[in-house]
Amino acid sequence: MPNIVLKPGSRPPWVGLAAAAWVQVAAGNGYNFPLYSTALKSVLGFNQQQVTILGVANDIGENVGLIPGIVINKLPPWAVLSVGVVFCFLGYGVLWLAVSQTVSGLPYWLLWLALVVGTNSNAWFGTAVLVTNMRNFPLSRGTVSGILKGYVGISAAVYTVLFNLVLGDSASKLLLFLTIGIPIICLAMMFFVRPCTPASGEDSSVHVHFIFTQAASVVLALYLLISTVISDVIPLSDTVSYILVAIMVIILMSPLAIPFKMTLFPVRPEKRIPATGSSDSLVSAEGESAPTNPLLTPFSSASYLGSFLDGEDASDVEILLAEGEGAVKKKRKPKRGEDFKFAQALIKADFWLLWLVYFLGVGSGVTILNNLAQIGIAYGLDDTTILLAVFSFCNFVGRLGSGAVSEHFVRSKTIPRTVWMTLAQMIMVLIFILFALALDGILYVATAMIGVCYGILYSIMVPTASELFGLKHFGIIYAFMLLGNPIGALVLSGLLAGYVYDAEATKQGSSTCVGPDCFKVTFLVLAGICGLGTILSIILTVRLRPVYQMLYAGGSFRLPQSSGH
């Protein structure tokens, strides 16, 4: 079999990570629904259940990513991003036509479908950048997941600042920005998001770069929260508003400092000497050989076949030929930690336990998010934009923090990442009970805690799935896991929360429900659901403890022997 040739001087993965941050902010456009849901209700005359069902469409489109999960192994990242650009333009374009009343009388089903198409762009955006960067940084999966998912989480605050300071609280202008602005951003970034030579985990500068990127995202999050509060409390002139937005853009660009620094102050790579007796090596353009680390090849179990370079899986014929030459061992069923095919993962109990834990927790969280504006009004708020900013900031904290914290403890103590999912669900049980009791001053605190827990569940699922089932088919496995979000939104938000809200509003003889009874039953049901999620998460954690002890023995990631499938 021919050896793989990696050209020296290939682009480091940090450029793609910086570009991915912008794409991930664009991929958070589904979080904008609370900003224009009120306009859908007032301009188009929908009731709350109709608006809630549109919220379900929002979640279905955002999280049904099976197709991008499949094609990410067949197409380059820029092609996957291009599909998202088209979907974003078409979907939000129809919604803008309706809300701006440029075209009147559009049927409800068309708006529902348009919302599915528009938010489905997120699945294409997110899959392209997440899968590519997880493969570019295979030794830092939790950290990379936390950073990228953190930018998605904070995107709601980015859009809220734009909504308040530039777009004049206009739902029509916001939808126009989503129709045109997001495609332009993604078109500008798409060619920077591509497979690169994976970063070495032994390089101390890698750790410093991650800390800088995390710090930049924290500064951005704090700045967005402060800007939102200031704009809500103090009237600002147009000049001041534009300055605040310009500062936000500069902070968003700060991760680019890493590749600039690497360009101006390059570090000469150390020569890598092949291990004695090793026949598996990568060959540079100069003809020097270096040992193959399966973690540093984006498709570890198919590195001999060069599947990462040509973007396709090896055929059975190629594998048989490789077996004949002794390059690949005969097929056997993979063990946890190795590369699973999607069908092989589907029959594993750990796969479904992880899916159920994610479904119960994130489904409960997205119910709060989809009804956040109505919850705020029911509790007596006139303006719910700060409430959305608080949820967004805390969602970001949960995503970024859980990625960094879980990475630390999994390496130092081999503690399974799912421990943090268990803690998040336990906290959610308590918060939903407090929500139902409608204690004075609970609204902002409860919203903040739900945001943190929602972010933890979202972020932890990603590296956990990759560690259990490998990176080779991670795109489709990750996309299937995400189905827990729209299914949870349909059952818990659409059928439960929307129905209870409208029933209470009918009792009050109004289309708008006011008071704690509007969501009391919903909160109590969600507390029970998260209680079940806690039990399942504990079971999953106990099952996974031996796996993590095997994967992270000695404090660093150890890939099990390839199954050769």
N, C-alpha and C positions, 0 to 999 in steps of 0.2 A: 504494500500500500504506500502511496506517496506521502511524504511528510508535509505538514501544514507549514506554510511560510507566512510569518508575520513581518510586515515591512517595518523597519525601524523608523522612528519619528512619526508614527501614526498619532493621530490626535488624542490627547489625554481625555479621560472621561469627564473631566470637570467642566469643559465647555458645554457638553450635553446636559450636565446636571443643572448648570445655570440657566440654560434655555428651557429645561424642563420645568423650572420654577415658574416661568411665565406661562407655559402651556398649562400647568396645573391650576394656576389662578383662573385661566380661561375655562378650564374644565370644571370649575366650581359654579358655572352659571346657573346650575339647577337650584342653588341656594337662594336665588333671587326671587323665587316664587312669592314669599311673603311681601316683597316690595310692590308687586303689581297685582296680587290676588284681590286686594280691595278694589282696584280699578276694574277688574273682570266682573266683580260683583255689582258695582254701581253703574258702570257704563253699559254692560251687557245684560244687566238685570237678572243675574243668577242668584239662587239661594245658596245657603252654606253647604248643603250636601253636594250640590253641583260643583261648587268651588273645591270642596274636598276631593271629589272624584277627579277633578283636573290636577289636584296635588298628587293623586295616585299616578296619573299619566306622567307627571313630572318625575316621579321616582322610578317608574317603569322604564322610561327612556334613559334615565341617567345610569341605571344599573344593569340593564340587560345588555351584556357585552359578549355573548357567546360567539358571535360572528367575528368581531375584532380579536377575540381570544384565539380563534382558530387561524385567522389570516396573518397574525403577527409572526408566525413561523414561516409564512410563504411570501410575504411582501416586506419591503424595507419600511422602516418607521415613517418616512416622509409620505409614503403612499397611504398608510393607515391614517395619518393625520389629515391628509387631503379629503378623505371620505368624511371625517368629522367636520371639516370646514364647510363642505357642501350641505350637510345635514343642518348645521347651525344656521346657515344663511336661509335655507328654505323654511325650517320650522319656525324660527323667531320672526321671519319675514311675514308669515301668515298672521301670527299673533299681533304684530305691529299694525298690520292693515286693519284688524278688527278693533283694537283698542283705540287707535287714532281715528277710527271711523272713516278711514280712507275708502274702505269697502264695508258696506253695512249688510246685515242680514246673513252673515256667514253661519252655517249650521253648527250646533254644539259639537257634533261628532267630528267635524273637520278641525275645530279648535283643539279638541282632545288629541286627535292624531298629530296635529302640528306640534303640540307640546311634547308628545312622545318623540317625534323626529328631532326637534330642536335640542332637547336634553340628551338624546342618544348620542349627540356629538361628544358628550363627556366621556362616554364609554370608549370611543375611538381615541380621543385625546389621552385619556388616562392610561389605557392599555398600552399605547405606543410608548409613552415616556416611562411608565413604571416598569414594564417588562425589560425595556432596553437598559435602563439604569440599574435594575437589579442584577442584570447579567454583566454590566460594566463594573459593578462593585459587589461581586459575589461574596466577599468576606465581611461585608458590613450591611447585611440585608435589613436588619432592624433599624439601623440608623438612617439608611437611605429611604426606607419606607416611611419612617417618622417625618423626615424632612419633606418629602414629596406630598404625603398625605396632609402634613401640616399646612402647606401652601394651599391645598384644596380647601381645607377647613377655614383658613383665614380669608379666603376669597370673598366670602359673604361680607366681611367688613370692608374689603376693597371696593366692592360694588356699592355698599352703603355710603361710603365716603363720596364716590362719584355721584351717586343718586342725590345726596344732600348738597354737595358743594358745586357741582358742575351742571347736573341735569335738572336742577330746580325742583326736586321731588316729583318729577313728571314720569309716570309709568310709560307713557308713549315714547318719550326720549330714551328711557332705559331700554325698551325693547328694540328701538332703532340701533342703539349701541351694540346690543347683543347680536343683531342681524348683520351689522357691518364691521364693528370694531373688533370683535373676537376673531372672525376669520382673518382679518388683516394681521393681528398679532400672531396667530398660529402659522400663517403663511411666511411671516418673517423669521419664525423660530424653527420651522420644520427641518431645515437642512443642517441644523446644528445638532439635532437629536439623532444619533446614529451609533451603531456598534463600534466600540473602541477597544484598544488593548486594556484589559481589566487592570484596575489599580491594585498594587501589591499591598497586602495587609501588614507586611513587615516594615514598610516605609513609615517612619514616625511622622512625616509631614502630612500623611493622609489623615491622621487623627486631628492634627491642627486645622487642616482644611475643613473637616467636618464641624469642628467647634466653631470656626468662623462662620460657616454657613448657618448653623443653628443660632448663633448669636445674632446674625443679621435678620433672621426670620423673627426672632423674639423682639428685636428693636422695631421691626415693621409692625408686629402685632400690637405692641404698646402704643406706637404712634397712631395707628388706626383707631384704637379705642379712645385715646385722648382727643383725637380730631373729631370723632363722632360726637363725643360729649360736649366739646366746645361749640361745635356748629349747632347743636341742639339748644344750648343755653344762651349763647351770645350771637346776635345777628352779625354776619360777616359780609364785608364788601366783596364784589366779584374779584378784585385784585388779590385780596387775602386768600380767598377760596382757591384761586388758581395756583398761588404760591404753595399752599398746603398740599395740593394734588401733585405739584411738581416735585416736592420733597418726597412724597410717597413713591413716585416713579424712580427717583434716584436710589432710594433704599431698596426697591425691588431689583435694581440693577447691580446691587453690591456683590452678589455671588460671582459676578464676572471678574472681580478683583483677583480671584484665585488663578484662572488661566492667564491673566495679564502678568501676575507675579511669576508664574511658572515660565512664561515666555521671556521676561526681562532677566530673571535669575534662574536659569535652567540648572538642574542638578544632574550631574553625570551619573548614569545608572551603573551599578556595580556589575562586574562580569559574573555570570552565573555558570558554575561548573557542573556538568552533568554528573549525576550520581553514578558510582561505580556499578557496572553491570546493567545499567538501565538502557533499554533499547527504545524507550519512548521519549522522543525529544521534539522540541520545536526548533526550526532552523531559521536563522536570520538571513538577511540578504547577503551578508558577508560569508555565509556558509558555516558560522559557528553554531554549535548545538547547545540547547539549554533544556533542563529537565521539565517535563510536563507536569504541571499541577492541575489536576482535574477541576479544582475549584476556579482556577483562573482561565479556564476555557468555558465560554458561555453555555455550551451544551456538553457537560462533562462526559456523559456516557457515549457520546457520538463524536468525540474529538478526532478520532482517527479518520472519520469520513468527511470532516470539514463541513459539517452541516451548518455551523454558524456563519461560515463565509459565504455559502451559496444560498442561505436562507431556507433550506428545505431539509426535511427529515431523510435519513438514509432509507433506501428501499430494502425490502427483504433480500433481494438478490445481492445487494452490496454487502449486507451483513453476512450472508452465507459465504461469499467470497472471502470476506475478512476472517471468518471462522476457519476457512480452509487454509489461510495463510498464518493462522495462529495469532492474529492481531486482536480478535475479539473472542471472548469465551462464549460458549453456547448459551442460548437464552435460558433464563430462569426467572421466576417471579421475583420482582424487586422487593427489597425490605424497606421499612420506613427510613427515610433519609436519602434514598436513592431516587433516580428519575422514574416516575410512574407515567404510564400513558393514562389518558383520561378515563378510559374504561376500567383500567386496573384500579384507579383511585376510587371509582364509584362503588366498588364492592367492599371497601374498607370501613369498619365501624368508626375509626377515628375521623374519617372524612365527614361522615354524617353527624357525628357529635359536634365537630367544629362548625359545621353549617348550622345546626340547630341553635348552638350557643350564640352564634352571630345573628341569626334570624330573630331570636327572641329579644336580644339586647338592642340591636340596631333598629329593628322594627318598632320597638317602644320609643326609641329616641327620635326616629323620623316622624312619628305621630305628633310629638311635641313640636318639632320643627315646622311641619306642615300647617299646624294650627296655632303657631306662635302669635300671630297678629290677633287672632280671635281670643286666645287665652289672655293676652294683655288687655284687650278691650273689656273682656268679661270681669277682669280684676280691677277695672277702673282707670286704665291708662288711655290717654287721648292720642299719644304718639308712641308707637311701638318700635321705632327704628333703633333706639338705644338697647331695647330688649334683644333685638336681632344681633346687634353689635356685641353684646355680652355673650350670647350663645356662640357666635362666631369666634370670638377671642378664646373662650374656654374650650371650644371644640379644637382649636389650634393647639392650645396647651396640652390637651389630652393626647393628641396625635403625635406632636413632637416629643413631649415628655415621655410617653410610653415607649416610643421607639428607642430613645437614649437609655432610659432606665432598664427596660427589658434586656437591651444589649449588654449592659453592665452586669446585671445579675445572672444572665444566662452564661456569661463567660467566667465570672468569678465564683458562682455557686451552683452552676448548671441547673438553675431554677427555670422550669418551663415558662414560656411567655404567657401561657394561658392562666397562670396565677393572677395576672393583672386583669384578665377578662372576668375572673371570678370576683375580685374585689370591686370592679366597676358595677357588676350586676347587683352585688349586695348593697352598694351605695344607692343604686337606682331604686331598689325596693323601698328604702327609707325615704328617699326624696319624693317618690310618688305618694306615699302615705301622708307626708307633710303637705304636699300639694292638695290632696283631697281634703285635709283638715282646714285649708285656707287660713293659716295663721297669718297674723299681721306681719308685713315685711318679708314674707317668704318668697315672693315672686322672683325677685332678681337673684337671690341666693340659690333657689331651686333651679332656675333656668341655667345659672352658671354651672352647677354641679352636673346637671343632665348633659350639658355641652361637653364637659370634661370626660364623662363616662362614655358618651357617644363617640368621642374622638379616640379614646383608648380602645374600644371594641373594634372600631374601623381599622386602626393602625396595626394592632397586634395580629389580626387575622392574616395580614399579608405575608409577613415573614414566617409565621407559623406554617401556613400552607406550603410555602416554598421549601422550608426545612423538612417537612414530612414527606413531600411528594416530588421534590426536585424542581429545577429551573427549566428543564427541556420543554415540558408541556405546561409550564406555569401559566401562560396566557389563558388557556381554556379553563384550567382549574380555578384560577382567580376569578374569571368571569362568572363561572357557575356559583362560586361562593357569594358573589355580589347579588345574586338573585334573591337572597334573603331580604335585601332592602325593599325592593318593590312589592314582594309578596307580603312582607310585614306592613307596608304602607297601605296595600289594598285591604287587608283584613282588619288591621288595627286602626288605621286612620280613616279610610273610606267607609267601611261598614260599621265600625264601632263609634269613633269620635264624631263623625259627621252626623250619624243617626241620633246619637244622644244630644248633640248640640241643637239640632233642628227640633227635636221633641221638646226640649226645655224652652226654646224660643217660642214654640207654638203655645205652650202653657202661659207664657208671658204676653202673648198676643202681639208679638213683634217678630221682625225678620232677624233682629240682632239680639242675642242672648246676653244678659248681664247678670253677674253674680257667680258664686262658687259652684252652684249646682250645674252650671253649663258643662263642666268636665269632671265632676266628682266621680261618677260611675266609671268613666274612662280611666281616671287615675288609679282607682282601686283595682280595676282589671289589669292594668299595666303593672302594678305592684306584684300581683300574683304571677304574671307571666315572667317577670324578672326573677322572682323566687324560683320558678322552675328552671330558668336559665342558670341560676347559681348552682343548683344541684347538678345539672348536666356538666357544667364547667368544672366542678370539683372532680367528677368522674373522669372527665377528659384529662385533667391535670395529673391525676394518679396514674392513668394509663401511659402518659407521655414522659413521665419522670425517667424511666430507663433509657428512652430514646435520646433525651437531651444529655444524659450522662455519657452516652456513647458518642454523640455528635460533638460535645464540647469538653471532652476529657482533656485536661491539661490547659484549659483556658482559651483554646483556639478551635475554630471550626475544623472538624475532621470529617471528610467525606467518606462514607463507607465504600467498600469495594464495589465497582460498577457491576450492575447485573447483566450488562451486555445485551439488553433488550433493544 
